[in-house]
């Protein structure tokens, strides 16, 4: 038979186990440093700008004409080359490449060179709206 003293000792031992201090938890994560608000954008003043900016150059440009990507590939690499859009995102102005049949190699298209050759030395290329077929040539 088990004595009362043994039972009482077991109960006290269990109580000590259940009332022990909890194990330490993970270290708290520090709050991130506050980030300063971005500087506000000041709209330009109305009137003639003091110096040329990309926006004033664009506003004063003159349409020269369209771009023929196939023609540029042929001029740039030879008559067997053609323009294609092998890269994602399809339909983007900057995914054009030149290729030829039988090769899994793509070459860059120099759209600015097309404009200079087709319309004159100071013509330049601009993707206008950013779509694949939005390229155009302009005079400054």
SVG drawing of the C-alpha trace seen along z (x, -y; Angstrom):
<svg xmlns="http://www.w3.org/2000/svg" viewBox="-3 -82 28 84">
<polyline fill="none" stroke="black" stroke-width="0.4" points="0.0,0.0 1.2,-3.5 1.5,-5.9 -0.1,-9.3 3.3,-10.8 4.3,-9.3 1.1,-10.5 1.6,-14.0 5.2,-14.1 4.0,-13.1 1.4,-15.9 3.9,-18.5 6.3,-17.4 3.6,-17.6 2.6,-21.1 6.2,-22.2 6.4,-20.9 3.2,-22.7 4.1,-26.0 7.6,-26.3 8.5,-29.4 7.8,-29.2 10.7,-28.7 12.0,-31.8 10.4,-32.6 11.9,-34.0 13.5,-37.4 10.9,-40.2 11.3,-41.7 12.2,-45.4 9.8,-47.7 11.1,-48.9 12.6,-52.4 10.2,-55.0 10.6,-55.9 10.5,-59.5 7.8,-60.6 8.9,-61.2 9.5,-64.7 6.4,-66.2 6.6,-66.8 6.4,-70.4 4.6,-71.0 6.5,-73.1 5.7,-76.8 3.5,-78.0 5.5,-79.6 8.6,-79.0 11.1,-76.8 14.6,-78.2 16.3,-75.1 15.3,-72.1 13.9,-69.1 12.8,-65.7 9.3,-67.1 10.0,-70.2 12.0,-68.3 9.1,-65.9 6.6,-68.7 8.7,-70.4 9.4,-67.3 8.1,-66.6 6.8,-63.3 9.2,-61.7 7.4,-58.4 6.8,-54.8 9.3,-52.0 9.6,-48.8 11.3,-46.3 11.7,-43.7 13.5,-46.2 15.8,-47.2 16.7,-43.5 17.5,-43.1 19.6,-46.3 21.4,-45.5 22.1,-41.7 21.4,-40.8 18.4,-39.9 17.6,-36.6 16.9,-38.3 13.4,-39.3 11.9,-40.9 10.2,-38.8 9.1,-39.1 10.5,-36.0 10.6,-37.4 8.0,-37.9 6.1,-40.3 4.9,-39.9 3.6,-43.1 6.1,-45.3 8.1,-47.9 11.5,-46.5 11.0,-42.8 11.8,-43.0 14.7,-41.0 16.1,-39.9 16.4,-36.3 16.9,-34.1 15.5,-30.7 17.5,-27.7 19.1,-29.5 17.9,-29.7 19.8,-33.0 18.3,-36.4 20.0,-39.7 19.1,-43.3 17.3,-45.7 18.8,-49.2 15.5,-51.2 17.4,-54.5 19.6,-53.4 16.5,-52.7 15.2,-56.2 18.5,-57.8 18.9,-55.7 15.3,-56.0 14.5,-59.7 17.9,-61.4 20.8,-61.8 19.1,-63.6 15.9,-61.5 15.5,-59.4 13.2,-56.5 10.6,-56.7 8.3,-53.9 5.6,-56.5 3.0,-54.4 5.3,-51.5 3.5,-48.8 5.2,-46.7 3.7,-48.6 4.0,-52.1 7.5,-52.9 7.9,-56.0 10.6,-58.2 10.9,-61.9 12.9,-65.0 14.0,-67.1"/>
</svg>
